[in-house]
Amino acid sequence: MKSIELAQSIAAAMQLRLPGTAGRVARKMRYIDEIAPRFRAGGLVRDLPEAHFERVWAAGVATASNSIPAFGGVLYGAAALRQDVNLVEGKATPSYQDSQVDVADMTFVQVSNRLVWKEYRLAYSLLEELFEEATLPDLILLDLPLLVVRGLHVAALADEDVRDEWNDLLELMTRFWGRYAERCFPSNPDGPLVGHLGRRHFGAVLTAIQADGVKGAVDPVTPELAQLVADEWADLRRAGVTRVLRGLLRPGKRTAAYPYAALGRDVLRAAPKLLGEQGLIGFHMQVGYRTPVWQVETLGPPDRWPSEALDRLAAMLVYLTLHDHPGALPLPLWYAMRLVKISDKLLYGYRAAMTQMLREQSVDRAWLEGVEEFGEETAGPELEEE
């Protein structure tokens, strides 16, 4: 009886509040439509250039992890896969592929965070091998952000395993970027473009301009745009900064790029500090009508990124995206993400094999095998001396 009353209450509330909710949303959308031309005129939204490349060599690195309960803890699997793709005159050819896998057990402490750290370790192992090659790809795309947030309270680091794994990851990432950042664009004008493709920080360019004015954008924007954002900030927040950005972006468009330093303390606290200090930049773009809005994150510093270089990066991403589809991605990253998987079936099979081995005590026998012979060898000289 109570459930019927609740359902009736919900239905009545929806009927009463529907007109008001629809009216508020409609007002916000009209506001975005009215202000959009002034944002576009100020340089907030830019056209994606047409993609013309004779040849592109791109590498995608994707990761995956999974876990199941086992023996009072967690049995996990993590993997990273690198997939290279060559595009010559519009024809794509998958080429080199490499992978790293880690399967083991861990305690229940901070499982989700530690699995992400495992993915980072495997991905950076592949990147180290890639950067040791004499010739590097034109573009390297990662499915993991370039900065990793610790994602746990200081108290959690009291656990020795958690603390050691976090410190090992920081050491690995700091060593990698300290050694190879200078080989990448823009530090090296002929180096590879390195980027992460995600769906975060929507509205970040508006937040950056509101905080720092025209200096909050890497691409040139007009002082009138900065003043407009400052004057309209309260209304923009009421309309929803993310909703405003989605209303402004259209297929074949990108936002002005923004420096990560304008996004606040959380980004600056992310690791490794070496990369954060050198600078990162980002922008949002939409390739087709059905493709989602992507956030592109790449290495800084902002003052070394001319708009032409940002346009080239965006054009390369467009060139590598062959289909207008909700699940579309640049081809090397799409291949890598489809191929890297850690299925439940694999982990349950691994657990079953471990269970069988423990039942048969084969592990103990393997350790004890040869102990008697070893004891005789060590005791032999002593007997002779007697």
PELIN-V431039 format. One record per residue. N is the residue number from 0. RES is the residue in one letter. OMEGA is omega in whole degrees, 0 to 359 (NA if undefined). Layout:
N|RES|OMEGA  N|RES|OMEGA
This chain:
0|M|181  1|K|180  2|S|178  3|I|179  4|E|178  5|L|179  6|A|178  7|Q|179  8|S|179  9|I|180  10|A|180  11|A|179  12|A|179  13|M|180  14|Q|181  15|L|187  16|R|183  17|L|181  18|P|180  19|G|179  20|T|179  21|A|179  22|G|179  23|R|179  24|V|180  25|A|178  26|R|179  27|K|180  28|M|177  29|R|178  30|Y|180  31|I|180  32|D|182  33|E|186  34|I|185  35|A|181  36|P|180  37|R|176  38|F|181  39|R|180  40|A|180  41|G|177  42|G|180  43|L|180  44|V|185  45|R|178  46|D|171  47|L|180  48|P|175  49|E|185  50|A|177  51|H|179  52|F|176  53|E|182  54|R|177  55|V|173  56|W|183  57|A|178  58|A|176  59|G|178  60|V|181  61|A|183  62|T|176  63|A|176  64|S|180  65|N|180  66|S|175  67|I|175  68|P|181  69|A|171  70|F|178  71|G|178  72|G|182  73|V|171  74|L|185  75|Y|171  76|G|178  77|A|182  78|A|173  79|A|183  80|L|175  81|R|178  82|Q|176  83|D|177  84|V|173  85|N|174  86|L|179  87|V|180  88|E|176  89|G|179  90|K|185  91|A|177  92|T|173  93|P|183  94|S|188  95|Y|176  96|Q|178  97|D|182  98|S|175  99|Q|183  100|V|176  101|D|177  102|V|181  103|A|179  104|D|177  105|M|176  106|T|181  107|F|186  108|V|173  109|Q|185  110|V|185  111|S|179  112|N|183  113|R|176  114|L|176  115|V|179  116|W|176  117|K|179  118|E|178  119|Y|181  120|R|181  121|L|179  122|A|181  123|Y|172  124|S|176  125|L|181  126|L|177  127|E|178  128|E|181  129|L|185  130|F|173  131|E|178  132|E|182  133|A|180  134|T|183  135|L|178  136|P|175  137|D|185  138|L|176  139|I|183  140|L|179  141|L|173  142|D|176  143|L|175  144|P|181  145|L|175  146|L|178  147|V|177  148|V|183  149|R|172  150|G|177  151|L|181  152|H|181  153|V|181  154|A|181  155|A|180  156|L|174  157|A|175  158|D|186  159|E|181  160|D|180  161|V|181  162|R|181  163|D|181  164|E|178  165|W|180  166|N|178  167|D|179  168|L|178  169|L|180  170|E|180  171|L|183  172|M|179  173|T|178  174|R|182  175|F|184  176|W|175  177|G|182  178|R|192  179|Y|181  180|A|181  181|E|178  182|R|185  183|C|173  184|F|11  185|P|179  186|S|175  187|N|183  188|P|180  189|D|183  190|G|182  191|P|170  192|L|180  193|V|183  194|G|173  195|H|178  196|L|182  197|G|180  198|R|183  199|R|171  200|H|176  201|F|182  202|G|184  203|A|182  204|V|177  205|L|177  206|T|181  207|A|180  208|I|178  209|Q|182  210|A|190  211|D|180  212|G|182  213|V|178  214|K|178  215|G|178  216|A|177  217|V|173  218|D|178  219|P|174  220|V|185  221|T|174  222|P|178  223|E|178  224|L|179  225|A|179  226|Q|178  227|L|179  228|V|180  229|A|182  230|D|186  231|E|189  232|W|180  233|A|179  234|D|178  235|L|179  236|R|178  237|R|179  238|A|182  239|G|184  240|V|178  241|T|179  242|R|178  243|V|181  244|L|179  245|R|178  246|G|181  247|L|184  248|L|177  249|R|176  250|P|181  251|G|181  252|K|171  253|R|175  254|T|167  255|A|180  256|A|182  257|Y|176  258|P|180  259|Y|181  260|A|181  261|A|186  262|L|174  263|G|187  264|R|183  265|D|179  266|V|181  267|L|178  268|R|181  269|A|185  270|A|0  271|P|182  272|K|180  273|L|181  274|L|178  275|G|180  276|E|178  277|Q|175  278|G|173  279|L|175  280|I|179  281|G|171  282|F|179  283|H|182  284|M|175  285|Q|186  286|V|185  287|G|182  288|Y|185  289|R|179  290|T|179  291|P|173  292|V|180  293|W|166  294|Q|178  295|V|182  296|E|183  297|T|184  298|L|176  299|G|2  300|P|187  301|P|185  302|D|179  303|R|179  304|W|173  305|P|181  306|S|180  307|E|178  308|A|176  309|L|177  310|D|179  311|R|177  312|L|179  313|A|179  314|A|179  315|M|177  316|L|177  317|V|182  318|Y|182  319|L|179  320|T|191  321|L|185  322|H|174  323|D|187  324|H|180  325|P|179  326|G|184  327|A|176  328|L|170  329|P|195  330|L|182  331|P|179  332|L|177  333|W|177  334|Y|185  335|A|182  336|M|178  337|R|186  338|L|184  339|V|182  340|K|170  341|I|187  342|S|174  343|D|182  344|K|180  345|L|182  346|L|178  347|Y|175  348|G|178  349|Y|179  350|R|179  351|A|178  352|A|177  353|M|180  354|T|179  355|Q|180  356|M|179  357|L|179  358|R|182  359|E|181  360|Q|181  361|S|178  362|V|179  363|D|180  364|R|179  365|A|178  366|W|184  367|L|183  368|E|178  369|G|181  370|V|181  371|E|179  372|E|179  373|F|179  374|G|179  375|E|181  376|E|182  377|T|181  378|A|186  379|G|182  380|P|180  381|E|179  382|L|181  383|E|181  384|E|178  385|E|NA
